[in-house]
Amino acid sequence: MSRTIERLDRTGHVQRAADRRDRRRILVAINDEGVTALAAARREERRSELLLGAVDDYDHLRHQLITLITVAAPPDAAP
């Protein structure tokens, strides 16, 4: 994950900042460029026959996947 965040930071899609309450933590927030890139990626996902062409309800699938990831995450993992 740290490599992914580093790349997103380098490409200008997120901003990182130290947590004022806990110096061990780094807070990551998506910025306007990241929101635009994410929206474009989601549009392409929906249009792609190769990626999700067989999925009838993309939003429902996405919600289910997020739920599965949340349930499978270790109890001490941040949401």
C-alpha positions, 0 to 999 in steps of 0.5 A: 500500500505504501508504494501505491500511496507514494505513486499517487502522491508523486502523480498529484492525485492525493495529499499526505500529511502527518497526523497531529494527534499521532506522529506515527500516522500519515493521513492521506486525502484524495485531491481534485486531480485524484477525484477526476482521475477516479471518475474517469477510471470508473467510467472506463470500467463500466464501458469495458467489455473486458473488465466488467462487460458481464456485470449487469449492476456495476454499483451493486457489485462495487458495494458488495466488494467493499462490504466483503473487504470491510468484513475481511479486514483485520479488526484493528485495520482502519476503515 
